[in-house]
Amino acid sequence: MNHSRGSSSYAGVTRSNLAAAANDRRTISRSICRSRSTPSSSGRDGIPLLGVGIEHAAQLLVTAGGNPERLRSEASFAALCAASPIPASSGKTNRHRLNPAGDRDANRALYMITLVRLRYCPETKAYTQRRQADGLSKREAIRCVKRYVARQTYHAIRADLAA
């Protein structure tokens, strides 16, 4: 049996499949960017932040509830999402960790938004690198970004629900 002929056609098919997949990925990325720049059909913009998809926005809106007045501050929203820092210092070590209380699903949504930003946002990458250079671990730098994302989503939710 001659396997060289079959394997070369298989390699050609694989290359064409990979090229098609890369083209599909570029097309999907362009359509996501276009959909983010156009308002939704409901008239509301939703939460127009980098990394906030439909599922994450829905979870954060469910966590906030339909009454935005009950959230007195961005700190209360962060505590509700389990993204508020609490001291975890010992001896000469001065550090913080995330609050274990709160909505774990909202915390997961914030974490996924943070991961998207770490991958695609140059400012977030630079911030985490700067925080790590300051002596924070990667986990602690991500905690800081999650708190920042909670702050941004709080203001976006208040603006969206007030409209």
C-alpha positions as CSV (number, residue, x, y, z in Angstrom):
1,M,0.0,0.0,0.0
2,N,1.2,3.5,-0.8
3,H,0.4,5.8,2.1
4,S,2.2,8.8,0.7
5,R,-0.5,9.6,-1.8
6,G,-3.3,9.4,0.8
7,S,-1.5,11.3,3.4
8,S,-0.6,14.2,1.1
9,S,-4.3,14.6,0.1
10,Y,-5.2,14.4,3.8
11,A,-2.6,17.1,4.6
12,G,-4.1,19.3,1.8
13,V,-7.6,18.8,3.2
14,T,-6.3,19.7,6.7
15,R,-4.6,22.8,5.5
16,S,-7.8,24.0,3.7
17,N,-9.9,23.2,6.8
18,L,-7.5,25.2,9.0
19,A,-7.6,28.1,6.5
20,A,-11.4,28.0,6.5
21,A,-11.5,28.0,10.3
22,A,-9.2,31.0,10.5
23,N,-11.3,32.9,8.0
24,D,-14.5,32.0,10.0
25,R,-12.8,33.3,13.1
26,R,-12.0,36.6,11.5
27,T,-15.5,36.9,10.2
28,I,-17.0,36.2,13.6
29,S,-14.6,38.7,15.2
30,R,-15.7,41.4,12.7
31,S,-19.4,40.7,13.3
32,I,-18.9,40.9,17.1
33,C,-17.2,44.3,16.7
34,R,-20.0,45.5,14.5
35,S,-22.7,44.3,16.9
36,R,-21.0,46.1,19.8
37,S,-21.0,49.4,17.9
38,T,-24.7,49.2,17.0
39,P,-27.4,49.7,19.6
40,S,-29.7,46.8,20.4
41,S,-33.2,46.5,18.9
42,S,-34.8,47.1,22.3
43,G,-33.5,50.7,22.3
44,R,-31.2,50.0,25.3
45,D,-27.5,49.6,24.8
46,G,-27.1,47.0,27.5
47,I,-23.7,47.0,29.1
48,P,-21.4,48.3,26.4
49,L,-18.1,47.2,28.0
50,L,-15.2,45.1,26.6
51,G,-15.7,41.4,27.4
52,V,-19.3,41.7,28.6
53,G,-21.3,39.2,26.6
54,I,-25.0,38.5,26.8
55,E,-24.7,35.8,29.5
56,H,-22.4,37.9,31.7
57,A,-24.5,41.0,31.3
58,A,-27.7,39.0,32.2
59,Q,-26.0,37.5,35.3
60,L,-24.9,40.9,36.5
61,L,-28.3,42.4,35.8
62,V,-29.9,39.6,37.8
63,T,-27.5,40.1,40.6
64,A,-28.2,43.9,40.6
65,G,-31.9,43.3,40.5
66,G,-34.6,45.5,38.9
67,N,-34.2,48.1,41.6
68,P,-30.9,50.0,41.1
69,E,-31.7,52.3,44.1
70,R,-31.0,49.4,46.5
71,L,-27.4,49.5,45.5
72,R,-26.1,52.6,47.3
73,S,-22.6,52.6,46.0
74,E,-20.2,50.7,43.7
75,A,-18.7,49.2,46.9
76,S,-22.0,47.6,47.8
77,F,-22.3,46.2,44.2
78,A,-18.8,44.8,44.5
79,A,-19.7,43.2,47.8
80,L,-22.9,41.8,46.2
81,C,-20.7,40.3,43.4
82,A,-18.1,38.9,45.9
83,A,-15.5,41.2,44.4
84,S,-14.8,43.5,47.3
85,P,-11.4,43.2,48.9
86,I,-11.0,42.2,52.5
87,P,-7.7,42.3,54.4
88,A,-5.8,39.1,54.6
89,S,-2.6,40.4,56.2
90,S,-0.4,38.5,58.5
91,G,2.7,39.9,60.2
92,K,4.7,42.1,57.8
93,T,2.7,40.9,54.8
94,N,0.1,43.4,53.7
95,R,-2.4,41.9,51.2
96,H,-6.1,41.5,50.4
97,R,-8.3,38.8,49.1
98,L,-11.8,38.7,47.6
99,N,-14.8,38.5,49.9
100,P,-16.1,34.9,50.0
101,A,-19.7,36.1,50.6
102,G,-21.9,37.3,47.7
103,D,-23.2,35.9,44.5
104,R,-20.7,33.4,43.1
105,D,-22.3,33.4,39.6
106,A,-21.8,37.2,39.4
107,N,-18.2,36.7,40.6
108,R,-17.7,34.2,37.8
109,A,-19.1,36.6,35.3
110,L,-16.7,39.3,36.5
111,Y,-13.8,36.8,36.3
112,M,-14.7,35.8,32.7
113,I,-14.9,39.5,31.7
114,T,-11.5,40.0,33.3
115,L,-10.0,37.1,31.4
116,V,-11.3,38.5,28.1
117,R,-9.8,41.9,29.0
118,L,-6.5,40.3,29.9
119,R,-6.3,38.7,26.5
120,Y,-7.6,41.5,24.3
121,C,-7.1,44.8,26.1
122,P,-3.6,46.3,26.0
123,E,-4.3,48.7,28.9
124,T,-5.4,45.8,31.1
125,K,-2.3,43.8,30.2
126,A,-0.1,46.8,31.0
127,Y,-1.9,47.3,34.3
128,T,-1.5,43.7,35.4
129,Q,2.2,43.7,34.4
130,R,2.7,47.0,36.4
131,R,0.9,45.5,39.4
132,Q,3.0,42.4,39.2
133,A,6.2,44.5,39.0
134,D,5.0,46.3,42.2
135,G,5.1,42.9,43.9
136,L,1.6,41.5,43.6
137,S,1.0,38.0,42.4
138,K,-1.0,37.4,39.3
139,R,-4.0,36.3,41.3
140,E,-3.9,39.6,43.3
141,A,-3.5,41.6,40.1
142,I,-6.6,39.8,38.7
143,R,-8.4,40.7,41.9
144,C,-7.7,44.4,41.3
145,V,-8.9,44.1,37.7
146,K,-12.1,42.4,38.9
147,R,-12.8,45.2,41.3
148,Y,-12.3,47.7,38.5
149,V,-14.7,45.8,36.2
150,A,-17.2,45.7,39.1
151,R,-16.9,49.5,39.3
152,Q,-17.5,49.9,35.6
153,T,-20.4,47.5,35.4
154,Y,-22.1,49.2,38.4
155,H,-22.1,52.5,36.6
156,A,-23.2,50.9,33.3
157,I,-26.1,49.0,35.1
158,R,-27.2,52.2,36.9
159,A,-27.2,54.1,33.6
160,D,-29.0,51.3,31.8
161,L,-31.7,50.7,34.4
162,A,-32.3,54.4,34.9
163,A,-32.9,55.0,31.2
